[in-house]
Amino acid sequence: MNQELKYKRILLKLSGESLGGVEGKGINEKVMAEYAEEIAQVCRMGVQVAIVIGGGNIFRGLSGVGKGFDRVRGDQMGMLATVINSIGLSMAIKSAGVDAEVFTSTPMKPIAEYYVRDRAVELLEAGKVAIIAGGTGNPFFTTDSASALRACEIGACALLKGTRVDGVYTADPEKDPTATRYTSLSFEKALSDNLKIMDSTAFALCKDNKMPIIVFDVNKKGNLTKLVLGEEVGTVVGE
C-alpha cells in the first residue's frame, strides 16, 4: 500500500483547543481517542507521523500578558501545557495499537525524551509516532512556528494543519456566507491576500523551505486517511 501513499512522512499540527472538544478547554477523552484512532490508522498504512500540539486548551501565554503575566514566563507555562497534551495523546495512540513517544524541546526527563532530530526520525522509520512538545523551547514563538520548524527538520512531505474548517477560504466562512474555499493556492497569493493560515514566522519558514501546508478539517472522520492517499481534502498551500 506504500506505493499508493502521496505523503509518506507528515507533520500533523493540532491545536490544544481541538483536544478540548466543543468548549475548547481541558482534555476531552472521546475527541482524543478519535484523533488517536485516525493517526494509528495512517501509521498502519505506512505513513510516518510526527505531531506538534498547541496548549491553548490549558494555558495560552500571550493571553496572560494582559492579566499581568510576564511574557517569557507565560510562554513557558504554555510550553508546559503542550507537554501535558502530548503525553495524553501519546497514551491514546498507544491504546489504539501504535507506539508513540513524547519528545520535549527542553530537557524534561523522566517525563519525556529530549528532542534530537535523528532520534525522532529513527522512531518514525520504525513505524512509531513522534510527538514533539514544548514548542521551539523559546518564548515569543508559537506552536505554529514549532510545527513549521519540526516539519522542515525531519524532512516531512507536508505540514498538515488540522482545524475545525475544511480549508482556506476567501474570508472567514463562519462570518461571511459568501466565502469560497480554495482547493490550492500559492504562498505568494496567501501573503498578498493576507490569508491567516499560520503566523508570519511559521509561514515564512515553510515558504523558504518549500514545505507545503495543507489545511483541513481534522474533526471529519476519514479526512486524514484520504489526505495521505492524495484525495482532494482541504486546501494545499505551496509553490
N, C-alpha and C positions, 0 to 999 in steps of 0.2 A: 504493500500500500504506500510505501515511502515515495515511489515514483509519482504518485498522484498528488502529493503534497505541494502546494505552491510556496508555503512558508515552513521551512524545516526547523528554524530556530526563531523564537519570538520573545519579545519583552512585553509582558502584559502589565499595563498600568491600571490600577484600580484606585478609586478614591476611598478614603476612610468612610465617608458618608454612605457609600454604597453598601458597606457591611452593616450599617445601621438600619437597613430596610427603609420603609416609608418615612419614618421620623428622622433618619439620618444620624441617629445618636446611639452610642453604645454598640454592642455587637448582637446582631440578630442571627441566632444559630441556624435557623432554617435557610436564610439567604446565604450564609457562609457555606453550608453543606451543599447548596445548589451550585454555587461557584466551584467548589471543590470537585464535584462530580463532573462538571464540564471540563475543568482543567485536566482531571485524571483521564477523561475520555480521549482528549487530543494527545496526551502523553502516550497512551496505549497505541495510538495510530503512528507513533514515531516522531512526533513533534517535540523538540527540546524547548522547555518552558522556563523562563525566568520571570519573576514577578516583583514589582515595586508597588507598595500600598501606601496611601496617604494616612494621616492620623486625625483628620478633621472631625471624625465621629467622637473622639475623646478630647482633643485639645488642638486648637489652631493658634500657633504662636503669634501671628500678625494681629489676630483679633484681640489678643490680650494687651497689646501695646496701648490701646485707648483706655484701658482699665488700670493703667499704672504699671504694667509689666515691663521689665527691661526686655528689649527686642532679642538680645542674644539668649537670655535665659528662657524667654518664651519659646524661641525656636528650638532650644534644647528640649524643652518639655514636649514640643510637637514631635521631635525625633524619637523620643521615648514612646510616644503614643503609637508611632508606626511599628515599633518593635512588638508591642502588645498585639496589634492587629496581625502582624506577620506570624507570631507564634500560634495564634488562634487558627489562622488559615492553614498553617503547616500541619496542625493536628487534624483538621478537617480533611485535608488532602490525603494524609496517611490513612484515615478512616475509609476513604474512597478507594484505597488499594494501591496507591502510588507513594513512594518515599519522597520526602521533602525535607530540605534543610534550610534553616534561617541563618543568614549572614548579616552582620552589622557593620556599618561604616566606621565605627569606633570600637575599640576592644570592649567586649562585654561578656567574656567567659565567666562562669559556665552557662550563661543564659543562651548564648549563640556564638557561632564561629565568627572570627574577624574576617571581613571580606577581602579575599585575594582573587583577582580576576581568573588566574589559571585554575585555581581550586574550584571556582564556580563553574567554569567551562567543563572541567573534568566531571563534575557532578551531572551536568546537562548531558554530556556524552554517554553517561552511564544510565540515562533514562530517568533520572530523578529531577525534581523541581528545585530550583534555587530561588529562594525568596530573599531579596536584598533590602534590608531595613535600615532605618536611621538616616534617610535622605542622603545627601552628599557627605554628611558628617560636619557640615559647616552651617552657621547661621546665615540668613539672608538668601538662602537657596531653597526653592520649593521641591516637593517630590516630583513635580513635572520635570524640573531640571535634573533631578536624580535619575529618573527613568530614561531621559534622553542620554545622559552620560553612560549609564549602565548598558543601554542598548548598543551604543557605539563601541563600548569596551569589549563586550562579549561577541561582537560581530553578528548581531541579530539580523534577520532578513527584513524585519519590520518592527516598529513600535506600535503596539495595539493599545489604543486608549479606550477603555470601556467606560461608557457613560450611560445616562438614562434616556438619551435621544439617539435616533438611528442614523446619525451622521452630522455633517456640517451643512448649515442652511444659510441662505442669503440674509436672514435675520433670525432673531430668536423665535422659534416656532411656537413657544409657549405664550408669546406676547403678540406675534404677528401671524394671523391665519393665512396670509398670502405668501409667506416664506416658502421657498422651494429648496429641495435638497440637492446638493452636488453629489454626483457619483465619484468624481475625481476632480482635482484641481492642483495647480502648481503652487509651489512655495511662494512664488512672486505674486500670484493673484491673491493668495491668502493674506499676504502682507499688505498689498495695495488696497484690498477691500476691508482691511482691519478686522479680519475674522478671528475671533478669540479662540483659537484651537488649543494652544498651550501658552504658558507665559513666555515672554520675549526671549529669555535666556535659553530655555529649552528648545524653542522653535529655531533659534539661530544655530544651535548645536546640531540639530537634525538636518537643517538646510546645508550647513557647511560640510557635513559628513555624508550627505546624500542618503539619509536614513528615512525611508518612507514612514509616514504616520497614518494609521488607519483608525478613524473614529467610528465607533459602532455601539449599538445598544447591547450592553453586556447582560441585561436582565431578560432578554428574549432567549428562551431555551433553544439550543442548537446553533446559535449565531457563531460561536467560537469555532465550532467544527466546520461549518460552512465556509467561514473565512479562510481557515488554513488550507482548505481544499480549493480555494480560488474562486468560490462563488461570489457574486456581487453583494456584498454586505457593507453597509456604512459608506463612508467617504474615504478615498485614498488621497493623501496629500503627498506629492512627490515632485520630481523634476519636470 
